């Protein structure tokens, strides 16, 4: 070994390790925490919370607006189906075409709700809006995930095929059989996310569950809200029963048949034309002489206040919220995962822990923020609680699955000692992989919560749209997309530096328990 | 001599597949037993069975060094005594190790020649170094019995002899699974050979010559 290299102190930056990255994130979150507004301004949050809890335990099952549930599912089924199909086609060329990769990064960096806000301008409060708001960003996500699966696939079979096998035959024989089960698992899992998305679209006016939840919560009709939520949990909880590869054609056909009729809004084509040729064009450029210097000066004068007065503070608040929520999520995940782990929760506790975590993660975080804002009053606190709980439950669930397949040495300690000296240190790389992966997701959602009044980017976007200044909204949405792409790229780089970039990060690829491994000993009396 | 552990017609296996059959084995306090045999013969399973019976009295050296690779060597060795400190003390040692524990662990690492690696990440050590760290954890554990599953397989013969000597000196009773015939005869006072899950030879090592054992390893 090179003695010189070992003894000379290195002049380079200190080595980036799990520990230094963790401290860095904690430090940033601490600074962000000081910048954030966490006041509880509601006069009597406990009284309202008691009323909410009382309603939640006595759901009024007869009040369920069935069509809203049906439409929530139908929009999600069609949105995910279109997204998955488009994503599959894009995935085939994903690795080869940089333009496709950039397009997909852009599509998925804009949240479903922002797509919906834009689509409403074109297609009104219609099924088209509901479906496309899911399909567009999901096609970007599907393309990336499918492409990753294709890349990671086992190619052993492909090497056996005769040399002159055509590309299509090669794909059909060697790749599809290998990949189809993964594609199905991931797509059906995404349906769950799709239903959360379409539920939330109701909060901005589409006829899904969220629409009724919005009015129930506003009026304090908690028993009715509880019934709708219960219906939603049942849908999510039984997803594996009704959403299988064999039922998908039926689901798609049924979804098309039940779609609501479009109400008003005029011709979508005319709206689209107006939207693209007028609405989104920056005001100073509309009908202006593009060759005149004055036009571009006007554009700069128009853009400057948008950047300084809206985009900049919006970006700062979005980052403040997401950094605090990210660290809080990590802490919550580390606290929660033992509850679903064989080693810690035991045979009885584990199923209960699983149910609790699945309920928390199925609760749409947007709705959680909405409810908490009503209970606690306007501040960043509701958003931090909702983001960290929702994502903490997801990461905790995944960590629990990993912890269950860990093999400990026979003389390993137990309880807190096992947790601190074996489980967490051994899973820490995997933990960081999950946290860094969810960073971009948290950031996108932080931006969205602006619609509910937290002063993140979504706040300014929502304001611009309600003032009908779509050109401003588009600029701000682009800023949001750039920010989330930047965080994504940074997170990816960090994962590579930490050598955790090949660890699983998707919910659908968490390990399940091995069937064997326990030593069984027996002694017979002599 | 008092019997530490007695197996009578014992069998063991994994999920329905039997690995050991009809094992009769008594191990007395103070013995140094070498368990030998081809790989796959059932040595590890026998050690696991013995460990299960003696659990609390045993310092274990598992086959794969079984270190937590993200923690330092100090923490891995300190783990040998987690059960003898309060949980608070253990938690505190994770973040800010107590100087007394550092000194003790350092002394232990001195025995295996790893004192200079005290705060290096276990994952950065070579295979042989990891094995020595695993041995150091057993030393630090300070139990009367040591069970080692090929505890020196990654070391050269001289280092291996040194470590085995120290293990025998620091623990009253020692049970090792081993491959190296001359090392086994030099350090054990009893040799147990397993073939296809059965004990085929159990004799004091002074009555055995190296050539007697060769057939059990022959191709």
Boltz contact constraints between the chains, C-beta under 6 A:
constraints:
  - contact:
      token1: [A, 409]
      token2: [B, 62]
      max_distance: 6.0
  - contact:
      token1: [A, 409]
      token2: [B, 66]
      max_distance: 6.0
  - contact:
      token1: [A, 410]
      token2: [B, 51]
      max_distance: 6.0
  - contact:
      token1: [A, 410]
      token2: [B, 60]
      max_distance: 6.0
  - contact:
      token1: [A, 411]
      token2: [B, 60]
      max_distance: 6.0
  - contact:
      token1: [A, 413]
      token2: [B, 82]
      max_distance: 6.0
  - contact:
      token1: [A, 416]
      token2: [B, 87]
      max_distance: 6.0
  - contact:
      token1: [A, 417]
      token2: [B, 82]
      max_distance: 6.0
  - contact:
      token1: [A, 417]
      token2: [B, 90]
      max_distance: 6.0
  - contact:
      token1: [A, 420]
      token2: [B, 94]
      max_distance: 6.0
  - contact:
      token1: [A, 421]
      token2: [B, 79]
      max_distance: 6.0
  - contact:
      token1: [A, 422]
      token2: [B, 68]
      max_distance: 6.0
  - contact:
      token1: [A, 425]
      token2: [B, 68]
      max_distance: 6.0
  - contact:
      token1: [A, 425]
      token2: [B, 70]
      max_distance: 6.0
  - contact:
      token1: [A, 425]
      token2: [B, 71]
      max_distance: 6.0
  - contact:
      token1: [A, 426]
      token2: [B, 68]
      max_distance: 6.0
  - contact:
      token1: [A, 428]
      token2: [B, 70]
      max_distance: 6.0
  - contact:
      token1: [A, 516]
      token2: [B, 14]
      max_distance: 6.0
  - contact:
      token1: [A, 516]
      token2: [B, 15]
      max_distance: 6.0
  - contact:
      token1: [A, 519]
      token2: [B, 48]
      max_distance: 6.0
  - contact:
      token1: [A, 520]
      token2: [B, 13]
      max_distance: 6.0
  - contact:
      token1: [A, 521]
      token2: [B, 12]
      max_distance: 6.0
  - contact:
      token1: [A, 521]
      token2: [B, 49]
      max_distance: 6.0
  - contact:
      token1: [A, 522]
      token2: [B, 11]
      max_distance: 6.0
  - contact:
      token1: [A, 523]
      token2: [B, 10]
      max_distance: 6.0
  - contact:
      token1: [A, 524]
      token2: [B, 9]
      max_distance: 6.0
  - contact:
      token1: [A, 526]
      token2: [B, 8]
      max_distance: 6.0
  - contact:
      token1: [A, 526]
      token2: [B, 9]
      max_distance: 6.0
